[in-house]
């Protein structure tokens, strides 16, 4: 029974919900001091002169999320080489939809926050889609949703993640350390050499990958990007010691799936979603930042994804997913407004101080994602019998 539960697509989304509720309960009751203590537990690693001294909260966001981005990078590379992103026909609709799904929410957020030089840094918060939650909602509908829509949502979310990676690299870096950058580039060159030479031993990539992660962590570029860089150097195909075909990329991706879905993401949700709402008023939630996030996710994502998809199909740049109708496509477009994981992550990058907006930013993400999930589910249930037109 447990094994079957773990195999269900909705399982990861359910765990994320449980972790989020638990964090909210702990931080809004007499257990709040214990929750805060847990977040700030000091964890130190020292090797000679090298010292990494961070709180548990930062280890999760800088360390475990680097593993998550490694997993995302492996998935993106595999899909680009032999999956749903490997041809122009396959990538056309989700690619155009993803662009709209990032552009429109960002514009909505900026419309509310152009006047605030601090708040404007959060423009990328509502541009993300949480694939675990979105697919979890889809799975609740069973066979009522055609497989082509699931593929569309997966491809769109993957492109969305790739866009988030680019945004983080370009817009969320601090002052750069020349020495650390040099070490990181050297490590990356070694990884590329291992790939070119046909090395398939996973340990070799991991050892150099750790050096890459530490140097990127110290460089001022966000450490999670090291995971993406490592992923793109791991070969998809190769030969093992016995000259038999092997796929280091697929092996690592499969090995990471369980830990990412059932440990890393729930723990990330637990340490980031514990919004203390006891002191948040309706007046504060009507501020520019929370409104920009809520409307960006709930309105912007569906407008951007569905609007750009409609234009692409009507202009014959792409076709409606096989077996799907317009109502179902709209329902999936609404589901892309479930930002959650990536949105919470971008909040931690955009606003260094968690309490700079009194947690209204994080609460805005939760509200926007919840509204998108509820409406998306309702539309998809209603659209099962609707004809395509």
Beta strands, then each sheet from edge to edge (+ up, - down):
strand 1: 42-47
strand 2: 50-55
strand 3: 238-239
strand 4: 245-246
sheet 1: 1+ 2-
sheet 2: 3+ 4-
end
